[in-house]
Amino acid sequence: MSAERWDRLAVDLVAAGVPAKVTARSYSQVEYGRVVHGVSRSIGVGQGDGLVMIRDRYGRGGKWYGYSVCVTQGDHDREVCRSTKRSEVVAAVVKAVTQ
């Protein structure tokens, strides 16, 4: 499920003129005394001297709360969008990249 969601977001970003490639990294962590394995996905887009990152937001029990768009410039990170809607995420990324 998650891979398809990220692929659809990447296609929408490319259609909006933003070069996007999904980065997937496997991980292992301990939750409630048990080892859990999974895959973390993100999209990073260069923006002048900074970086625009799109990540997943999860809550307790692994509930998905949507995407988070963060802009990094120098030592400063700021979140510019939280949304479950791809269209809002694409608009936030396009705005961050063109500024």
C-alpha positions in Angstrom: 0.0 0.0 0.0 2.6 2.5 1.0 4.8 2.0 -2.0 1.9 2.6 -4.4 0.9 5.8 -2.5 4.5 7.1 -2.8 4.7 6.2 -6.5 1.4 8.1 -7.2 2.8 11.2 -5.3 6.0 11.0 -7.4 4.0 10.9 -10.6 2.0 13.9 -9.5 5.1 15.9 -8.6 6.8 15.1 -12.0 3.5 16.2 -13.8 3.8 19.5 -11.9 7.4 19.9 -13.1 9.2 18.9 -9.9 11.8 16.1 -10.4 10.9 13.5 -7.8 12.3 10.1 -6.9 11.1 8.0 -4.0 13.9 6.9 -1.6 13.1 3.7 0.3 15.2 2.5 3.3 14.6 -0.6 5.3 14.7 -0.4 9.1 14.4 -2.5 12.2 13.3 -1.2 15.6 12.0 -2.5 18.9 8.3 -1.8 19.7 6.8 -3.1 22.9 9.6 -5.6 23.3 9.4 -7.0 19.8 11.6 -6.4 16.8 9.7 -4.7 14.0 10.9 -4.4 10.4 9.7 -2.0 7.8 10.5 0.4 5.0 10.8 4.2 5.4 10.0 6.2 2.3 10.7 9.9 1.5 11.2 12.3 -1.4 13.9 14.9 -1.4 13.9 17.8 -3.8 16.9 20.2 -4.1 15.9 23.9 -3.7 18.7 26.5 -4.2 20.8 26.2 -1.1 18.2 24.0 0.7 16.2 20.9 0.5 12.4 20.1 0.4 11.6 16.8 2.1 8.4 14.9 2.0 7.9 12.3 4.7 5.1 10.1 6.2 3.6 11.1 9.6 2.5 8.2 11.8 0.9 8.1 15.2 0.4 5.5 17.9 -0.3 2.0 16.6 1.1 2.8 13.2 -1.8 5.0 12.2 -0.9 7.0 9.1 -1.7 10.8 9.5 -0.5 11.9 6.1 2.5 13.5 4.5 4.7 16.2 6.0 6.5 18.7 3.8 9.6 20.2 5.4 11.9 22.9 4.0 15.6 22.9 5.2 17.7 25.9 4.7 21.1 26.0 6.4 20.5 24.8 10.0 16.8 25.6 10.0 14.0 23.1 9.3 10.4 24.3 9.0 7.3 22.3 8.2 5.2 24.0 5.6 2.4 21.4 5.1 0.7 18.5 6.7 -1.9 16.8 4.7 -3.4 13.5 3.5 -4.2 15.0 0.2 -1.7 14.6 -2.6 -2.9 17.8 -4.4 -2.1 19.9 -1.3 1.3 18.3 -0.9 2.2 18.9 -4.5 1.1 22.5 -4.3 3.2 23.0 -1.1 6.3 21.4 -2.8 5.9 23.5 -6.0 5.5 26.7 -3.9 8.6 25.8 -1.8 10.7 25.0 -4.8 9.8 28.1 -6.7 10.4 30.5 -3.8 
